[in-house]
Amino acid sequence: MSLLRVLLGLLLSLAIGWAAYRRGSLSESGVVGAVLTGTATFGFGGWTWGLVLVAFFVSSSYLSHYKQGRKAHLAEKFAKGERRDLAQTLANGGLGALLAVLALVLVDLPGQPRAGNPLYLFLAFSYFGAIAAVNADTWATELGVLASSPPRLISNGRTVPVGTSGGVTGTGVLAALAGSTFIGLVAFLLIQAASLISTGAWLLADWVVVPVAALAGLAGSLFDSWLGATVQEVRWCDRCGKETERTVHTCGASTRPLRGWSWLNNDVVNFAASVVGALVAGGLGLLITA
């Protein structure tokens, strides 16, 4: 880690956060979260890790605004609007930032080289898997709600209204796979670019990051849906007679618990999905490269 890299990461995170705030993708607290996770990821993980985080943020923010008019009526379902706040940014990028810190503390400080180090490989694959999972979940949500067929609960296959926690569609699953594969491809291309700059040679053997990220991200996204269908807190608005994740419905009425664990909100579910993506990717990565 260099002070210059931390400073550059801070400046880039501030620039991206401010642009996202102006566009309506982040709230004021969301900018703080983006700066915290972005600076830590760039400063401790390096440019490849940092730019993968940027790829997630830019693509997910774009899809949040994609066909916004068709998705506007779903605002009553979700706990928060399209402007991500501090909790959401930490839920999506917090594990990645932590893995970046661990990569420095557990690998670099003892003087061990990163290249070929099994611990670093595990942390790197885990990082890409964590980001792939949150990207997959975002793509699945933003594109899945536009599907022509109604969603079904992942737990029992029952047809549910669009936007219901745990509801999945074929379009959403394909979108999740595309989102996780996208992160794997970005990671692979950035690894090649970094290798060419530093050594003048390709690292084509690192292509395995693409399928590993794709599978891990999909696994994390499906786990997110399973939690949403089973134990995530869902509330009920007596005035409107509708399910929601909000404590105060868009009609202004307070909602009451309907099912699930009160502490397991959407932010916790997203973080749990990133943990699953990280563990699956770390395990697969070590298995393949051993």
Phi and psi in degrees as GROMACS dihedral restraints (atoms count N, CA, C in turn):
[ dihedral_restraints ]
;  ai    aj    ak    al  type     phi  dphi    fc
    3     4     5     6     1  -121.7    20    10
    4     5     6     7     1   149.9    20    10
    6     7     8     9     1   -60.7    20    10
    7     8     9    10     1   -35.4    20    10
    9    10    11    12     1   -62.7    20    10
   10    11    12    13     1   -41.8    20    10
   12    13    14    15     1   -65.7    20    10
   13    14    15    16     1   -39.0    20    10
   15    16    17    18     1   -62.9    20    10
   16    17    18    19     1   -44.0    20    10
   18    19    20    21     1   -63.8    20    10
   19    20    21    22     1   -44.6    20    10
   21    22    23    24     1   -63.5    20    10
   22    23    24    25     1   -39.6    20    10
   24    25    26    27     1   -62.4    20    10
   25    26    27    28     1   -39.4    20    10
   27    28    29    30     1   -64.0    20    10
   28    29    30    31     1   -46.4    20    10
   30    31    32    33     1   -64.7    20    10
   31    32    33    34     1   -42.6    20    10
   33    34    35    36     1   -65.9    20    10
   34    35    36    37     1   -40.9    20    10
   36    37    38    39     1   -64.0    20    10
   37    38    39    40     1   -40.8    20    10
   39    40    41    42     1   -62.7    20    10
   40    41    42    43     1   -42.9    20    10
   42    43    44    45     1   -64.4    20    10
   43    44    45    46     1   -45.7    20    10
   45    46    47    48     1   -67.3    20    10
   46    47    48    49     1   -42.6    20    10
   48    49    50    51     1   -61.7    20    10
   49    50    51    52     1   -43.2    20    10
   51    52    53    54     1   -64.8    20    10
   52    53    54    55     1   -42.8    20    10
   54    55    56    57     1   -62.8    20    10
   55    56    57    58     1   -40.1    20    10
   57    58    59    60     1   -67.6    20    10
   58    59    60    61     1   -35.8    20    10
   60    61    62    63     1   -64.8    20    10
   61    62    63    64     1   -43.4    20    10
   63    64    65    66     1   -66.4    20    10
   64    65    66    67     1   -31.9    20    10
   66    67    68    69     1   -80.3    20    10
   67    68    69    70     1   -16.3    20    10
   69    70    71    72     1    94.3    20    10
   70    71    72    73     1    15.1    20    10
   72    73    74    75     1   -90.1    20    10
   73    74    75    76     1   -21.7    20    10
   75    76    77    78     1  -129.5    20    10
   76    77    78    79     1   145.0    20    10
   78    79    80    81     1   -84.1    20    10
   79    80    81    82     1   179.3    20    10
   81    82    83    84     1   -62.1    20    10
   82    83    84    85     1   -44.0    20    10
   84    85    86    87     1   -69.2    20    10
   85    86    87    88     1   -28.8    20    10
   87    88    89    90     1   -64.7    20    10
   88    89    90    91     1   -34.7    20    10
   90    91    92    93     1   -61.9    20    10
   91    92    93    94     1   -42.2    20    10
   93    94    95    96     1   -59.7    20    10
   94    95    96    97     1   -45.2    20    10
   96    97    98    99     1   -63.0    20    10
   97    98    99   100     1   -41.1    20    10
   99   100   101   102     1   -64.2    20    10
  100   101   102   103     1   -39.9    20    10
  102   103   104   105     1   -67.2    20    10
  103   104   105   106     1   -42.6    20    10
  105   106   107   108     1   -62.7    20    10
  106   107   108   109     1   -51.3    20    10
  108   109   110   111     1   -69.9    20    10
  109   110   111   112     1   -39.5    20    10
  111   112   113   114     1   -66.2    20    10
  112   113   114   115     1   -44.4    20    10
  114   115   116   117     1   -64.4    20    10
  115   116   117   118     1   -43.9    20    10
  117   118   119   120     1   -64.0    20    10
  118   119   120   121     1   -41.7    20    10
  120   121   122   123     1   -67.3    20    10
  121   122   123   124     1   -46.6    20    10
  123   124   125   126     1   -65.3    20    10
  124   125   126   127     1   -48.0    20    10
  126   127   128   129     1   -65.9    20    10
  127   128   129   130     1   -39.6    20    10
  129   130   131   132     1   -98.0    20    10
  130   131   132   133     1   -35.0    20    10
  132   133   134   135     1   -90.9    20    10
  133   134   135   136     1   -28.5    20    10
  135   136   137   138     1   105.3    20    10
  136   137   138   139     1   178.0    20    10
  138   139   140   141     1   -67.3    20    10
  139   140   141   142     1   -39.0    20    10
  141   142   143   144     1   -61.0    20    10
  142   143   144   145     1   -48.2    20    10
  144   145   146   147     1   -63.3    20    10
  145   146   147   148     1   -43.0    20    10
  147   148   149   150     1   -64.0    20    10
  148   149   150   151     1   -41.5    20    10
  150   151   152   153     1   -73.1    20    10
  151   152   153   154     1   -27.9    20    10
  153   154   155   156     1   -63.5    20    10
  154   155   156   157     1   -40.8    20    10
  156   157   158   159     1   -62.4    20    10
  157   158   159   160     1   -40.9    20    10
  159   160   161   162     1   -62.4    20    10
  160   161   162   163     1   -41.5    20    10
  162   163   164   165     1   -60.3    20    10
  163   164   165   166     1   -41.9    20    10
  165   166   167   168     1   -61.5    20    10
  166   167   168   169     1   -49.0    20    10
  168   169   170   171     1   -65.4    20    10
  169   170   171   172     1   -43.7    20    10
  171   172   173   174     1   -66.6    20    10
  172   173   174   175     1   -46.1    20    10
  174   175   176   177     1   -67.0    20    10
  175   176   177   178     1   -42.0    20    10
  177   178   179   180     1   -69.4    20    10
  178   179   180   181     1   -36.3    20    10
  180   181   182   183     1   -66.4    20    10
  181   182   183   184     1   -39.3    20    10
  183   184   185   186     1   -61.9    20    10
  184   185   186   187     1   -45.5    20    10
  186   187   188   189     1   -68.9    20    10
  187   188   189   190     1   -26.9    20    10
  189   190   191   192     1   -62.1    20    10
  190   191   192   193     1   -29.8    20    10
  192   193   194   195     1   -96.6    20    10
  193   194   195   196     1    -6.6    20    10
  195   196   197   198     1   -68.9    20    10
  196   197   198   199     1   126.4    20    10
  198   199   200   201     1    48.0    20    10
  199   200   201   202     1    49.0    20    10
  201   202   203   204     1   -59.5    20    10
  202   203   204   205     1   -36.0    20    10
  204   205   206   207     1   -63.3    20    10
  205   206   207   208     1   -38.6    20    10
  207   208   209   210     1   -71.5    20    10
  208   209   210   211     1   -20.1    20    10
  210   211   212   213     1  -101.8    20    10
  211   212   213   214     1    -2.9    20    10
  213   214   215   216     1   -60.9    20    10
  214   215   216   217     1   -35.9    20    10
  216   217   218   219     1   -70.2    20    10
  217   218   219   220     1   -11.1    20    10
  219   220   221   222     1   -87.1    20    10
  220   221   222   223     1    -2.4    20    10
  222   223   224   225     1   -58.0    20    10
  223   224   225   226     1   -32.7    20    10
  225   226   227   228     1   -67.3    20    10
  226   227   228   229     1   -19.9    20    10
  228   229   230   231     1   -80.4    20    10
  229   230   231   232     1   -40.5    20    10
  231   232   233   234     1   -89.0    20    10
  232   233   234   235     1   150.5    20    10
  234   235   236   237     1   -65.3    20    10
  235   236   237   238     1   -30.8    20    10
  237   238   239   240     1  -137.6    20    10
  238   239   240   241     1   163.5    20    10
  240   241   242   243     1   -81.8    20    10
  241   242   243   244     1  -165.0    20    10
  243   244   245   246     1   -76.1    20    10
  244   245   246   247     1   -13.7    20    10
  246   247   248   249     1   -84.6    20    10
  247   248   249   250     1   109.3    20    10
  249   250   251   252     1   -70.7    20    10
  250   251   252   253     1   137.1    20    10
  252   253   254   255     1  -102.9    20    10
  253   254   255   256     1  -171.5    20    10
  255   256   257   258     1   -58.5    20    10
  256   257   258   259     1   -47.5    20    10
  258   259   260   261     1   -61.4    20    10
  259   260   261   262     1   -40.3    20    10
  261   262   263   264     1   -67.3    20    10
  262   263   264   265     1   -42.3    20    10
  264   265   266   267     1   -66.9    20    10
  265   266   267   268     1   -36.5    20    10
  267   268   269   270     1   -71.5    20    10
  268   269   270   271     1   -36.0    20    10
  270   271   272   273     1   -63.9    20    10
  271   272   273   274     1   -36.1    20    10
  273   274   275   276     1   -85.0    20    10
  274   275   276   277     1   -39.8    20    10
  276   277   278   279     1  -112.9    20    10
  277   278   279   280     1    -4.5    20    10
  279   280   281   282     1   -65.0    20    10
  280   281   282   283     1   -43.8    20    10
  282   283   284   285     1   -64.7    20    10
  283   284   285   286     1   -40.4    20    10
  285   286   287   288     1   -59.9    20    10
  286   287   288   289     1   -42.5    20    10
  288   289   290   291     1   -63.2    20    10
  289   290   291   292     1   -40.4    20    10
  291   292   293   294     1   -63.7    20    10
  292   293   294   295     1   -41.5    20    10
  294   295   296   297     1   -65.2    20    10
  295   296   297   298     1   -34.7    20    10
  297   298   299   300     1   -64.1    20    10
  298   299   300   301     1   -41.6    20    10
  300   301   302   303     1   -63.8    20    10
  301   302   303   304     1   -43.8    20    10
  303   304   305   306     1   -63.2    20    10
  304   305   306   307     1   -35.3    20    10
  306   307   308   309     1   -61.4    20    10
  307   308   309   310     1   -34.9    20    10
  309   310   311   312     1   -77.7    20    10
  310   311   312   313     1   -48.9    20    10
  312   313   314   315     1   -67.7    20    10
  313   314   315   316     1   -42.3    20    10
  315   316   317   318     1   -89.9    20    10
  316   317   318   319     1   -19.3    20    10
  318   319   320   321     1  -112.8    20    10
  319   320   321   322     1   -52.2    20    10
  321   322   323   324     1   -75.7    20    10
  322   323   324   325     1   -40.6    20    10
  324   325   326   327     1   -62.4    20    10
  325   326   327   328     1   -39.6    20    10
  327   328   329   330     1   -70.5    20    10
  328   329   330   331     1    -2.7    20    10
  330   331   332   333     1    86.0    20    10
  331   332   333   334     1    14.1    20    10
  333   334   335   336     1   -84.3    20    10
  334   335   336   337     1   140.3    20    10
  336   337   338   339     1   -70.8    20    10
  337   338   339   340     1   147.7    20    10
  339   340   341   342     1   -72.7    20    10
  340   341   342   343     1   -41.5    20    10
  342   343   344   345     1   -60.6    20    10
  343   344   345   346     1   122.7    20    10
  345   346   347   348     1    77.0    20    10
  346   347   348   349     1    -1.6    20    10
  348   349   350   351     1   -75.7    20    10
  349   350   351   352     1   119.8    20    10
  351   352   353   354     1   -58.3    20    10
  352   353   354   355     1   -38.2    20    10
  354   355   356   357     1   -65.9    20    10
  355   356   357   358     1   -42.9    20    10
  357   358   359   360     1   -65.4    20    10
  358   359   360   361     1   -40.7    20    10
  360   361   362   363     1   -58.8    20    10
  361   362   363   364     1   -42.4    20    10
  363   364   365   366     1   -62.3    20    10
  364   365   366   367     1   -45.8    20    10
  366   367   368   369     1   -66.2    20    10
  367   368   369   370     1   -38.7    20    10
  369   370   371   372     1   -67.5    20    10
  370   371   372   373     1   -48.7    20    10
  372   373   374   375     1   -60.4    20    10
  373   374   375   376     1   -40.0    20    10
  375   376   377   378     1   -61.8    20    10
  376   377   378   379     1   -40.7    20    10
  378   379   380   381     1   -62.0    20    10
  379   380   381   382     1   -49.6    20    10
  381   382   383   384     1   -63.3    20    10
  382   383   384   385     1   -35.5    20    10
  384   385   386   387     1   -66.6    20    10
  385   386   387   388     1   -38.9    20    10
  387   388   389   390     1   -63.9    20    10
  388   389   390   391     1   -45.8    20    10
  390   391   392   393     1   -68.8    20    10
  391   392   393   394     1   -36.8    20    10
  393   394   395   396     1   -61.7    20    10
  394   395   396   397     1   -37.3    20    10
  396   397   398   399     1   -66.8    20    10
  397   398   399   400     1   -46.2    20    10
  399   400   401   402     1   -71.2    20    10
  400   401   402   403     1   -31.2    20    10
  402   403   404   405     1   -69.8    20    10
  403   404   405   406     1   -42.7    20    10
  405   406   407   408     1   -59.8    20    10
  406   407   408   409     1   -43.7    20    10
  408   409   410   411     1   -64.3    20    10
  409   410   411   412     1   -40.9    20    10
  411   412   413   414     1   -66.1    20    10
  412   413   414   415     1   -46.6    20    10
  414   415   416   417     1   -62.0    20    10
  415   416   417   418     1   -40.5    20    10
  417   418   419   420     1   -63.2    20    10
  418   419   420   421     1   -41.2    20    10
  420   421   422   423     1   -68.6    20    10
  421   422   423   424     1   -49.0    20    10
  423   424   425   426     1   -70.5    20    10
  424   425   426   427     1   -31.3    20    10
  426   427   428   429     1   -98.9    20    10
  427   428   429   430     1   -30.6    20    10
  429   430   431   432     1   -64.4    20    10
  430   431   432   433     1   -34.3    20    10
  432   433   434   435     1   -69.6    20    10
  433   434   435   436     1   -11.4    20    10
  435   436   437   438     1   -93.6    20    10
  436   437   438   439     1     0.5    20    10
  438   439   440   441     1   -63.2    20    10
  439   440   441   442     1   148.5    20    10
  441   442   443   444     1   -76.3    20    10
  442   443   444   445     1   -26.8    20    10
  444   445   446   447     1   -93.5    20    10
  445   446   447   448     1   148.5    20    10
  447   448   449   450     1   -69.9    20    10
  448   449   450   451     1   148.4    20    10
  450   451   452   453     1   -73.1    20    10
  451   452   453   454     1   158.8    20    10
  453   454   455   456     1  -125.8    20    10
  454   455   456   457     1   144.0    20    10
  456   457   458   459     1   -62.7    20    10
  457   458   459   460     1   132.1    20    10
  459   460   461   462     1   -67.0    20    10
  460   461   462   463     1   -20.6    20    10
  462   463   464   465     1   -81.7    20    10
  463   464   465   466     1   -34.3    20    10
  465   466   467   468     1  -139.5    20    10
  466   467   468   469     1     0.0    20    10
  468   469   470   471     1    79.2    20    10
  469   470   471   472     1     5.3    20    10
  471   472   473   474     1   -72.3    20    10
  472   473   474   475     1   135.1    20    10
  474   475   476   477     1   -67.4    20    10
  475   476   477   478     1   133.5    20    10
  477   478   479   480     1  -134.2    20    10
  478   479   480   481     1   162.3    20    10
  480   481   482   483     1   -63.6    20    10
  481   482   483   484     1   154.0    20    10
  483   484   485   486     1   -59.4    20    10
  484   485   486   487     1   135.0    20    10
  486   487   488   489     1    93.9    20    10
  487   488   489   490     1    -3.9    20    10
  489   490   491   492     1   -68.7    20    10
  490   491   492   493     1   135.6    20    10
  492   493   494   495     1   -59.1    20    10
  493   494   495   496     1   128.6    20    10
  495   496   497   498     1    89.4    20    10
  496   497   498   499     1    -3.4    20    10
  498   499   500   501     1   -81.1    20    10
  499   500   501   502     1   135.1    20    10
  501   502   503   504     1  -129.2    20    10
  502   503   504   505     1   153.8    20    10
  504   505   506   507     1  -131.2    20    10
  505   506   507   508     1   163.9    20    10
  507   508   509   510     1   -60.3    20    10
  508   509   510   511     1   -39.6    20    10
  510   511   512   513     1   -61.6    20    10
  511   512   513   514     1   -41.9    20    10
  513   514   515   516     1   -66.1    20    10
  514   515   516   517     1   -40.7    20    10
  516   517   518   519     1   -65.0    20    10
  517   518   519   520     1   -42.8    20    10
  519   520   521   522     1   -64.2    20    10
  520   521   522   523     1   -38.3    20    10
  522   523   524   525     1   -64.6    20    10
  523   524   525   526     1   -39.2    20    10
  525   526   527   528     1   -62.2    20    10
  526   527   528   529     1   -44.7    20    10
  528   529   530   531     1   -64.3    20    10
  529   530   531   532     1   -39.6    20    10
  531   532   533   534     1   -64.5    20    10
  532   533   534   535     1   -40.4    20    10
  534   535   536   537     1   -65.4    20    10
  535   536   537   538     1   -42.0    20    10
  537   538   539   540     1   -71.8    20    10
  538   539   540   541     1   -36.7    20    10
  540   541   542   543     1   -65.1    20    10
  541   542   543   544     1   -37.5    20    10
  543   544   545   546     1   -57.5    20    10
  544   545   546   547     1   -44.7    20    10
  546   547   548   549     1   -63.8    20    10
  547   548   549   550     1   -42.2    20    10
  549   550   551   552     1   -60.6    20    10
  550   551   552   553     1   -42.3    20    10
  552   553   554   555     1   -66.3    20    10
  553   554   555   556     1   -43.0    20    10
  555   556   557   558     1   -61.3    20    10
  556   557   558   559     1   -44.4    20    10
  558   559   560   561     1   -60.9    20    10
  559   560   561   562     1   -45.0    20    10
  561   562   563   564     1   -61.6    20    10
  562   563   564   565     1   -46.0    20    10
  564   565   566   567     1   -64.5    20    10
  565   566   567   568     1   -38.8    20    10
  567   568   569   570     1   -68.8    20    10
  568   569   570   571     1   -36.9    20    10
  570   571   572   573     1   -62.3    20    10
  571   572   573   574     1   -41.8    20    10
  573   574   575   576     1   -64.3    20    10
  574   575   576   577     1   -42.7    20    10
  576   577   578   579     1   -63.2    20    10
  577   578   579   580     1   -43.3    20    10
  579   580   581   582     1   -64.5    20    10
  580   581   582   583     1   -38.9    20    10
  582   583   584   585     1   -66.9    20    10
  583   584   585   586     1   -41.4    20    10
  585   586   587   588     1   -63.6    20    10
  586   587   588   589     1   -40.0    20    10
  588   589   590   591     1   -67.4    20    10
  589   590   591   592     1   -41.1    20    10
  591   592   593   594     1   -86.5    20    10
  592   593   594   595     1   -35.0    20    10
  594   595   596   597     1  -122.8    20    10
  595   596   597   598     1   -15.0    20    10
  597   598   599   600     1    79.1    20    10
  598   599   600   601     1    10.7    20    10
  600   601   602   603     1  -127.9    20    10
  601   602   603   604     1   154.5    20    10
  603   604   605   606     1   -79.2    20    10
  604   605   606   607     1   157.6    20    10
  606   607   608   609     1  -120.3    20    10
  607   608   609   610     1    60.4    20    10
  609   610   611   612     1   -64.6    20    10
  610   611   612   613     1   -22.8    20    10
  612   613   614   615     1   -63.6    20    10
  613   614   615   616     1   -17.4    20    10
  615   616   617   618     1   -80.4    20    10
  616   617   618   619     1    11.2    20    10
  618   619   620   621     1   -59.8    20    10
  619   620   621   622     1   -20.9    20    10
  621   622   623   624     1   -62.5    20    10
  622   623   624   625     1   -18.9    20    10
  624   625   626   627     1   -62.8    20    10
  625   626   627   628     1   -25.8    20    10
  627   628   629   630     1   -69.1    20    10
  628   629   630   631     1   -57.8    20    10
  630   631   632   633     1   -65.8    20    10
  631   632   633   634     1   -32.7    20    10
  633   634   635   636     1   -63.6    20    10
  634   635   636   637     1   -48.0    20    10
  636   637   638   639     1   -63.3    20    10
  637   638   639   640     1   -39.6    20    10
  639   640   641   642     1   -61.4    20    10
  640   641   642   643     1   -48.6    20    10
  642   643   644   645     1   -70.0    20    10
  643   644   645   646     1   -42.7    20    10
  645   646   647   648     1   -65.5    20    10
  646   647   648   649     1   -42.5    20    10
  648   649   650   651     1   -64.4    20    10
  649   650   651   652     1   -40.4    20    10
  651   652   653   654     1   -64.3    20    10
  652   653   654   655     1   -41.5    20    10
  654   655   656   657     1   -61.0    20    10
  655   656   657   658     1   -44.0    20    10
  657   658   659   660     1   -63.6    20    10
  658   659   660   661     1   -39.6    20    10
  660   661   662   663     1   -66.8    20    10
  661   662   663   664     1   -42.4    20    10
  663   664   665   666     1   -67.0    20    10
  664   665   666   667     1   -35.1    20    10
  666   667   668   669     1   -64.7    20    10
  667   668   669   670     1   -39.4    20    10
  669   670   671   672     1   -57.2    20    10
  670   671   672   673     1   -46.4    20    10
  672   673   674   675     1   -64.7    20    10
  673   674   675   676     1   -39.4    20    10
  675   676   677   678     1   -63.9    20    10
  676   677   678   679     1   -43.7    20    10
  678   679   680   681     1   -60.8    20    10
  679   680   681   682     1   -40.9    20    10
  681   682   683   684     1   -63.3    20    10
  682   683   684   685     1   -32.7    20    10
  684   685   686   687     1   -83.7    20    10
  685   686   687   688     1   -16.3    20    10
  687   688   689   690     1  -118.5    20    10
  688   689   690   691     1   -58.9    20    10
  690   691   692   693     1  -121.9    20    10
  691   692   693   694     1    -5.7    20    10
  693   694   695   696     1   -65.4    20    10
  694   695   696   697     1   143.7    20    10
  696   697   698   699     1   -65.6    20    10
  697   698   699   700     1   128.1    20    10
  699   700   701   702     1  -124.2    20    10
  700   701   702   703     1   137.7    20    10
  702   703   704   705     1  -115.8    20    10
  703   704   705   706     1   172.0    20    10
  705   706   707   708     1  -133.7    20    10
  706   707   708   709     1   133.9    20    10
  708   709   710   711     1   -99.0    20    10
  709   710   711   712     1   112.8    20    10
  711   712   713   714     1   -68.1    20    10
  712   713   714   715     1   -31.5    20    10
  714   715   716   717     1   -67.3    20    10
  715   716   717   718     1   -43.8    20    10
  717   718   719   720     1   -95.9    20    10
  718   719   720   721     1   -17.0    20    10
  720   721   722   723     1    67.4    20    10
  721   722   723   724     1    41.5    20    10
  723   724   725   726     1  -135.2    20    10
  724   725   726   727     1   151.0    20    10
  726   727   728   729     1   -77.5    20    10
  727   728   729   730     1   151.0    20    10
  729   730   731   732     1  -160.6    20    10
  730   731   732   733     1   162.6    20    10
  732   733   734   735     1   -95.4    20    10
  733   734   735   736     1    -5.0    20    10
  735   736   737   738     1   -84.9    20    10
  736   737   738   739     1   144.5    20    10
  738   739   740   741     1   -78.4    20    10
  739   740   741   742     1   -29.1    20    10
  741   742   743   744     1  -122.8    20    10
  742   743   744   745     1   117.6    20    10
  744   745   746   747     1   -69.0    20    10
  745   746   747   748     1   165.3    20    10
  747   748   749   750     1   -65.0    20    10
  748   749   750   751     1   -18.2    20    10
  750   751   752   753     1   -78.3    20    10
  751   752   753   754     1   -10.8    20    10
  753   754   755   756     1   100.8    20    10
  754   755   756   757     1    -7.4    20    10
  756   757   758   759     1   -86.2    20    10
  757   758   759   760     1   144.4    20    10
  759   760   761   762     1   -71.6    20    10
  760   761   762   763     1   143.6    20    10
  762   763   764   765     1  -103.5    20    10
  763   764   765   766     1   164.9    20    10
  765   766   767   768     1  -122.1    20    10
  766   767   768   769     1   154.1    20    10
  768   769   770   771     1   -61.2    20    10
  769   770   771   772     1   137.2    20    10
  771   772   773   774     1  -110.5    20    10
  772   773   774   775     1   -47.0    20    10
  774   775   776   777     1  -161.7    20    10
  775   776   777   778     1   168.7    20    10
  777   778   779   780     1    89.8    20    10
  778   779   780   781     1   176.5    20    10
  780   781   782   783     1   -88.7    20    10
  781   782   783   784     1   131.9    20    10
  783   784   785   786     1   -62.1    20    10
  784   785   786   787     1   -29.4    20    10
  786   787   788   789     1   -86.2    20    10
  787   788   789   790     1   -10.4    20    10
  789   790   791   792     1   -95.2    20    10
  790   791   792   793     1    78.2    20    10
  792   793   794   795     1   -88.8    20    10
  793   794   795   796     1  -175.9    20    10
  795   796   797   798     1   -64.8    20    10
  796   797   798   799     1   -33.5    20    10
  798   799   800   801     1   -65.8    20    10
  799   800   801   802     1   -42.3    20    10
  801   802   803   804     1   -65.0    20    10
  802   803   804   805     1   -39.6    20    10
  804   805   806   807     1   -62.3    20    10
  805   806   807   808     1   -43.6    20    10
  807   808   809   810     1   -62.0    20    10
  808   809   810   811     1   -41.8    20    10
  810   811   812   813     1   -64.4    20    10
  811   812   813   814     1   -41.6    20    10
  813   814   815   816     1   -61.9    20    10
  814   815   816   817     1   -38.1    20    10
  816   817   818   819     1   -62.9    20    10
  817   818   819   820     1   -38.6    20    10
  819   820   821   822     1   -67.0    20    10
  820   821   822   823     1   -34.6    20    10
  822   823   824   825     1   -64.7    20    10
  823   824   825   826     1   -44.4    20    10
  825   826   827   828     1   -62.3    20    10
  826   827   828   829     1   -45.0    20    10
  828   829   830   831     1   -59.2    20    10
  829   830   831   832     1   -40.7    20    10
  831   832   833   834     1   -65.3    20    10
  832   833   834   835     1   -45.6    20    10
  834   835   836   837     1   -66.1    20    10
  835   836   837   838     1   -42.3    20    10
  837   838   839   840     1   -64.4    20    10
  838   839   840   841     1   -45.1    20    10
  840   841   842   843     1   -67.0    20    10
  841   842   843   844     1   -43.4    20    10
  843   844   845   846     1   -61.0    20    10
  844   845   846   847     1   -44.1    20    10
  846   847   848   849     1   -66.5    20    10
  847   848   849   850     1   -46.5    20    10
  849   850   851   852     1   -63.5    20    10
  850   851   852   853     1   -41.2    20    10
  852   853   854   855     1   -61.7    20    10
  853   854   855   856     1   -44.8    20    10
  855   856   857   858     1   -66.4    20    10
  856   857   858   859     1   -38.8    20    10
  858   859   860   861     1   -63.4    20    10
  859   860   861   862     1   -42.0    20    10
  861   862   863   864     1   -73.5    20    10
  862   863   864   865     1   -40.1    20    10
  864   865   866   867     1   -89.7    20    10
  865   866   867   868     1    -3.8    20    10
